[in-house]
């Protein structure tokens, strides 16, 4: 499916311009064979799994540490990684008590 059939015109134009500009600095990035297959959006999960704000542990299930995008605490790959790191650090601190 062509990108213009999926996204609104203004978004298709912005993406094309962005790909072209990035392609100028990253040789081989933009080719006639390039495929756009899963653009990430700035949305997060419509569901939020509850967790204690201090311990990051689930409010009812001991030992469960919901984190990242799927748990509703991030909106993309970077924020999910940061939230995962925060949870891991908290778990480490709890285990080292």
C-alpha positions in Angstrom: 0.0 0.0 0.0 1.4 3.4 -0.9 2.0 5.8 2.1 -0.4 8.4 0.6 -3.3 5.8 0.8 -2.8 5.3 4.5 -2.0 8.8 5.9 -3.6 12.2 5.3 -2.0 14.3 2.6 -0.3 16.8 5.0 1.3 13.9 7.0 2.4 12.1 3.9 4.1 15.3 2.7 5.8 15.9 6.0 7.1 12.3 6.1 8.4 12.5 2.5 10.3 15.7 3.3 11.7 14.3 6.5 12.9 11.1 4.8 14.5 13.1 2.0 16.3 15.4 4.5 17.5 12.4 6.6 18.5 10.6 3.4 21.0 13.4 2.6 23.0 12.7 5.7 22.5 8.9 5.9 23.7 7.4 2.6 21.6 4.5 1.5 18.8 5.3 3.9 16.4 6.4 1.2 16.0 4.0 -1.8 13.3 3.1 -4.3 13.1 -0.2 -2.3 12.6 1.5 1.1 9.5 0.3 3.0 7.7 2.2 5.8 6.2 -0.5 7.9 5.3 0.6 11.4 5.5 4.3 12.2 5.5 4.9 15.9 3.0 7.4 17.2 3.0 9.5 20.3 0.2 7.5 22.0 0.4 5.1 24.8 -1.7 2.2 26.0 -5.4 3.0 26.6 -5.1 0.9 29.7 -3.0 1.7 32.7 -2.1 -1.1 35.1 -2.0 0.5 38.6 1.3 0.6 40.5 2.4 2.2 43.7 4.1 5.5 42.9 6.9 4.9 45.4 7.8 1.2 44.8 6.4 0.8 41.3 4.9 -2.5 42.4 1.4 -3.4 41.4 -1.0 -2.1 44.1 -2.6 -5.6 44.7 -0.2 -8.2 43.2 3.0 -8.5 45.1 6.1 -8.9 42.9 4.5 -7.5 39.8 6.1 -4.3 38.4 4.0 -3.0 35.5 6.2 -0.8 33.3 6.6 0.6 29.9 4.1 1.3 27.1 2.0 -1.8 27.5 1.3 -0.9 31.1 0.4 2.6 30.3 3.5 4.4 31.6 5.2 5.3 28.4 4.4 6.6 24.9 7.2 5.2 22.8 10.4 3.2 22.7 12.6 5.7 24.5 10.1 6.5 27.3 9.4 2.8 27.7 13.1 2.1 28.0 13.5 4.8 30.7 10.4 3.5 32.6 11.8 0.0 32.4 15.1 1.2 33.8 13.4 3.0 36.6 11.5 -0.2 37.5 14.6 -2.3 37.3 16.5 0.1 39.6 13.6 0.1 42.1 13.5 -3.7 42.1 17.3 -3.8 42.6 17.0 -1.4 45.6 14.2 -3.5 47.1 16.2 -6.7 46.7 19.3 -5.1 48.2 17.5 -4.1 51.5 
